[in-house]
Amino acid sequence: MPPLDPLPATQADAIGRVFDLYDPPLWLVTAAHGGRRGGLIATFAVRASIVAVMPRMVLGIAKQHHTWGLIEGSGGFALHLLGRDRLDLVWRFGLASGHGTDKFAGLAAQTTPGGQPLIPDALGWLDCRCEARLDSGDRTLYLAAVTDGGTAAEAGAPLTVAGLFAAAPPEQRTRLNALYARDGQVDAVAIRAWRADHTAP
C-alpha cells in the first residue's frame, strides 16, 4: 500500500465536520507513581465493554504529557467526569504542564482504591488498571479494566467539549486554542515518524 500523506484541506475540513456532529464528554485523567501525581483534560476516553461485571475503557494519552509517564509507571489511572460548573478544574488541569507545575496544590484530593488521585466533587469517577497498550506514534492507547467507580449524590450532565468552549471566557478560549494547535503540531511530527517506521516496503 502507498504511504499515507496528510490530507488536502478540503478533505480535512469535510472530515472535521463529521467529527463536529458529536460532542464528547471531557474527562479529567489522574495518575500517580513514585511519589508524584498529575492530571490532564482528555477527550479520548471511551467505554470498551458492555459486560457489566467486566467493564473496560480505552484511553489515548499523548506521550509528551507528564501524566503519560505516570500511567506508564503505575499501570493505572483514574477518570473523572466533571459538572458543567467545574470550569475551574479544566483551567487547573488543562492549561498548565505537570512537568513544572503541581496541579494538585491546594486541592483536597483523595485516593482511589487503586492508588490514583481522586478528585473531589466529580460527577463520577472510574478506577482503571491497564491491561494492554498500543503505540500509535503520537500517543499510547490503553485498554484498561475498570476496577471501581462511583457517582456524586446528585450527578447531572457532564461537561462536554462544546460546552467548555461555549462557557469559556474569551481569554481562556484563546489559550485552549493555542494549546490545541501546539499539541497538534507535536502529534503530527510523531505520527509521520511512526508511519515511516510502519509502512511496508
The 8 nearest C-alpha neighbors of each residue, nearest first, counted from 0:
[[1, 2, 199, 198, 200, 3, 197, 4],
 [2, 0, 3, 198, 199, 200, 4, 194],
 [3, 1, 198, 4, 0, 194, 195, 199],
 [4, 2, 1, 5, 194, 6, 198, 0],
 [3, 5, 6, 2, 191, 7, 1, 194],
 [6, 4, 7, 3, 11, 191, 8, 187],
 [5, 7, 11, 10, 4, 8, 9, 3],
 [8, 6, 10, 9, 11, 5, 12, 4],
 [7, 9, 11, 10, 12, 6, 13, 5],
 [10, 8, 12, 11, 7, 13, 6, 14],
 [11, 9, 13, 12, 8, 7, 14, 6],
 [10, 12, 8, 14, 13, 9, 6, 15],
 [11, 13, 15, 9, 10, 14, 8, 16],
 [14, 12, 10, 16, 15, 11, 9, 17],
 [15, 13, 17, 11, 16, 12, 10, 18],
 [14, 16, 12, 18, 17, 13, 11, 19],
 [15, 17, 19, 13, 14, 18, 12, 20],
 [18, 16, 14, 15, 19, 20, 13, 21],
 [17, 19, 15, 20, 16, 21, 14, 22],
 [18, 20, 16, 17, 21, 15, 22, 14],
 [21, 19, 18, 17, 16, 22, 15, 23],
 [22, 20, 19, 18, 23, 17, 161, 160],
 [21, 23, 160, 161, 159, 24, 20, 19],
 [24, 22, 159, 160, 21, 42, 25, 161],
 [25, 23, 159, 158, 160, 26, 42, 157],
 [24, 26, 42, 159, 41, 158, 160, 23],
 [27, 25, 41, 80, 79, 40, 42, 28],
 [26, 28, 40, 79, 39, 78, 41, 80],
 [29, 27, 78, 38, 39, 77, 26, 40],
 [30, 28, 38, 77, 37, 76, 116, 27],
 [31, 29, 76, 115, 37, 36, 69, 70],
 [30, 32, 36, 35, 115, 69, 37, 116],
 [33, 31, 73, 69, 35, 34, 72, 36],
 [32, 34, 35, 31, 72, 73, 69, 36],
 [33, 35, 32, 36, 31, 69, 37, 30],
 [36, 34, 32, 33, 31, 37, 69, 30],
 [37, 35, 31, 30, 32, 34, 69, 38],
 [38, 36, 66, 30, 29, 97, 31, 102],
 [37, 39, 29, 28, 66, 92, 30, 27],
 [38, 40, 92, 28, 93, 27, 41, 29],
 [39, 41, 27, 93, 26, 92, 28, 25],
 [42, 40, 26, 43, 25, 27, 39, 28],
 [41, 43, 25, 44, 26, 24, 23, 40],
 [44, 42, 59, 58, 41, 45, 60, 57],
 [45, 43, 58, 57, 42, 59, 56, 46],
 [46, 44, 57, 56, 47, 43, 58, 55],
 [45, 47, 56, 48, 55, 57, 44, 54],
 [46, 48, 56, 55, 57, 45, 49, 54],
 [49, 47, 55, 54, 50, 46, 53, 56],
 [48, 50, 51, 54, 47, 53, 46, 55],
 [51, 49, 53, 48, 52, 54, 55, 47],
 [52, 50, 53, 54, 49, 48, 55, 145],
 [51, 53, 50, 54, 49, 48, 145, 146],
 [54, 52, 50, 51, 55, 48, 144, 145],
 [55, 53, 145, 48, 51, 50, 52, 144],
 [56, 54, 144, 47, 48, 145, 143, 46],
 [55, 57, 46, 47, 143, 45, 142, 58],
 [58, 56, 142, 45, 141, 44, 47, 143],
 [59, 57, 44, 141, 140, 43, 56, 60],
 [58, 60, 140, 43, 139, 138, 141, 44],
 [61, 59, 138, 139, 67, 62, 58, 140],
 [62, 60, 138, 63, 137, 64, 139, 59],
 [61, 63, 138, 64, 67, 60, 137, 139],
 [62, 64, 61, 65, 67, 138, 185, 137],
 [65, 63, 67, 66, 62, 61, 68, 96],
 [64, 66, 97, 67, 98, 68, 63, 37],
 [65, 67, 69, 37, 64, 68, 38, 70],
 [68, 66, 70, 64, 65, 69, 62, 60],
 [69, 67, 71, 66, 70, 65, 72, 64],
 [68, 70, 66, 72, 32, 71, 67, 31],
 [71, 69, 67, 73, 74, 72, 68, 75],
 [70, 72, 68, 69, 74, 73, 67, 75],
 [73, 71, 69, 70, 74, 32, 68, 33],
 [74, 72, 70, 32, 75, 71, 69, 31],
 [75, 73, 70, 129, 71, 72, 128, 76],
 [74, 76, 128, 73, 129, 70, 127, 30],
 [77, 75, 30, 127, 29, 115, 70, 126],
 [76, 78, 126, 29, 125, 127, 28, 115],
 [77, 79, 28, 125, 124, 27, 26, 29],
 [80, 78, 124, 27, 26, 123, 121, 81],
 [79, 81, 26, 123, 122, 121, 157, 124],
 [82, 80, 121, 122, 157, 158, 85, 79],
 [81, 83, 157, 84, 158, 85, 122, 156],
 [82, 84, 158, 85, 157, 81, 86, 156],
 [83, 85, 82, 86, 158, 81, 87, 166],
 [86, 84, 87, 82, 83, 88, 81, 89],
 [85, 87, 89, 88, 84, 90, 83, 163],
 [86, 88, 85, 90, 89, 91, 84, 92],
 [89, 87, 91, 86, 90, 85, 92, 93],
 [88, 90, 86, 93, 92, 87, 91, 40],
 [89, 91, 87, 93, 94, 88, 92, 86],
 [92, 90, 88, 89, 93, 87, 102, 94],
 [93, 91, 39, 89, 90, 88, 38, 94],
 [92, 94, 89, 90, 40, 39, 91, 95],
 [93, 95, 90, 92, 91, 96, 175, 174],
 [96, 94, 93, 97, 92, 100, 91, 102],
 [95, 97, 98, 100, 99, 94, 65, 64],
 [96, 98, 100, 99, 65, 37, 101, 102],
 [99, 97, 96, 65, 100, 64, 101, 95],
 [98, 100, 97, 96, 101, 95, 65, 102],
 [101, 99, 97, 102, 98, 96, 95, 103],
 [102, 100, 103, 104, 97, 99, 37, 36],
 [101, 103, 104, 100, 92, 91, 97, 37],
 [102, 104, 106, 101, 105, 108, 37, 107],
 [105, 103, 106, 101, 102, 107, 100, 108],
 [104, 106, 103, 107, 102, 108, 101, 91],
 [107, 105, 103, 104, 108, 102, 118, 119],
 [108, 106, 105, 109, 119, 118, 103, 104],
 [109, 107, 118, 117, 106, 119, 116, 110],
 [108, 110, 117, 116, 107, 118, 111, 119],
 [111, 109, 116, 117, 115, 114, 112, 108],
 [110, 112, 114, 115, 113, 117, 116, 126],
 [113, 111, 114, 110, 147, 126, 115, 146],
 [112, 114, 111, 115, 126, 127, 75, 110],
 [115, 113, 111, 112, 110, 116, 31, 30],
 [114, 116, 30, 111, 110, 31, 113, 76],
 [117, 115, 110, 29, 109, 30, 108, 111],
 [118, 116, 109, 110, 108, 111, 115, 119],
 [117, 119, 108, 121, 116, 120, 109, 79],
 [120, 118, 121, 108, 117, 107, 109, 106],
 [119, 121, 122, 118, 151, 81, 123, 82],
 [122, 120, 81, 123, 119, 80, 79, 118],
 [123, 121, 151, 154, 81, 80, 150, 82],
 [122, 124, 150, 80, 121, 149, 79, 151],
 [123, 125, 79, 148, 78, 149, 80, 150],
 [126, 124, 148, 78, 77, 147, 127, 145],
 [125, 127, 77, 147, 146, 145, 148, 113],
 [128, 126, 145, 76, 144, 75, 143, 77],
 [127, 129, 75, 143, 144, 74, 130, 145],
 [130, 128, 143, 74, 75, 142, 131, 141],
 [129, 131, 143, 142, 128, 144, 132, 141],
 [132, 130, 142, 129, 141, 133, 143, 140],
 [133, 131, 141, 140, 142, 139, 134, 130],
 [132, 134, 140, 139, 135, 141, 131, 142],
 [133, 135, 139, 136, 138, 140, 132, 137],
 [136, 134, 138, 137, 139, 133, 193, 140],
 [137, 135, 193, 190, 189, 138, 134, 192],
 [136, 138, 189, 186, 190, 61, 135, 62],
 [139, 137, 61, 62, 60, 135, 136, 59],
 [138, 140, 134, 60, 133, 59, 135, 141],
 [141, 139, 59, 133, 132, 58, 134, 138],
 [140, 142, 132, 58, 57, 131, 143, 129],
 [143, 141, 57, 131, 130, 129, 56, 132],
 [142, 144, 129, 128, 130, 56, 55, 127],
 [143, 145, 55, 128, 127, 146, 54, 129],
 [146, 144, 127, 55, 54, 126, 147, 143],
 [145, 147, 126, 127, 144, 128, 148, 125],
 [148, 146, 126, 125, 145, 149, 127, 112],
 [149, 147, 125, 124, 126, 146, 150, 123],
 [148, 150, 123, 124, 125, 151, 147, 122],
 [151, 149, 123, 122, 154, 152, 124, 148],
 [150, 152, 122, 154, 153, 123, 121, 120],
 [151, 153, 154, 150, 122, 149, 123, 155],
 [154, 152, 151, 155, 122, 150, 156, 123],
 [153, 155, 122, 151, 152, 150, 156, 123],
 [156, 154, 153, 157, 82, 122, 83, 151],
 [155, 157, 82, 158, 154, 83, 122, 81],
 [158, 156, 82, 81, 83, 80, 159, 155],
 [157, 159, 83, 82, 81, 24, 162, 25],
 [160, 158, 24, 162, 25, 161, 23, 163],
 [159, 161, 163, 162, 25, 23, 22, 24],
 [162, 160, 164, 163, 159, 165, 22, 23],
 [163, 161, 159, 165, 160, 164, 158, 166],
 [162, 164, 160, 166, 161, 165, 167, 159],
 [163, 165, 167, 161, 166, 162, 172, 160],
 [166, 164, 162, 163, 167, 161, 168, 160],
 [165, 167, 163, 164, 162, 168, 86, 161],
 [168, 166, 164, 172, 165, 163, 171, 169],
 [167, 169, 171, 170, 172, 166, 164, 165],
 [170, 168, 172, 171, 173, 167, 174, 164],
 [169, 171, 173, 172, 168, 174, 167, 175],
 [172, 170, 174, 173, 168, 169, 167, 175],
 [173, 171, 169, 175, 174, 170, 167, 176],
 [172, 174, 170, 176, 171, 175, 169, 177],
 [175, 173, 171, 177, 172, 176, 178, 170],
 [174, 176, 172, 178, 177, 173, 179, 171],
 [175, 177, 179, 173, 174, 178, 180, 172],
 [176, 178, 174, 180, 175, 179, 181, 173],
 [179, 177, 181, 175, 180, 176, 182, 174],
 [178, 180, 176, 182, 177, 181, 183, 175],
 [179, 181, 183, 177, 178, 182, 176, 184],
 [182, 180, 178, 184, 183, 179, 177, 185],
 [183, 181, 185, 179, 184, 180, 186, 178],
 [184, 182, 186, 180, 181, 185, 187, 179],
 [183, 185, 187, 181, 182, 186, 180, 188],
 [184, 186, 182, 183, 188, 187, 189, 181],
 [185, 187, 137, 183, 189, 184, 188, 182],
 [188, 186, 190, 184, 189, 185, 183, 191],
 [187, 189, 191, 185, 186, 190, 192, 184],
 [190, 188, 137, 186, 192, 136, 187, 191],
 [189, 191, 136, 193, 187, 137, 192, 188],
 [192, 190, 194, 188, 193, 189, 195, 187],
 [193, 191, 195, 189, 190, 194, 188, 196],
 [192, 194, 136, 190, 196, 195, 191, 189],
 [195, 193, 197, 191, 196, 192, 198, 190],
 [194, 196, 192, 193, 197, 198, 191, 2],
 [195, 197, 193, 194, 198, 192, 199, 191],
 [198, 196, 194, 195, 193, 199, 192, 200],
 [199, 197, 195, 194, 196, 2, 200, 0],
 [198, 200, 197, 0, 2, 1, 196, 195],
 [199, 198, 0, 1, 197, 2, 195, 196]]
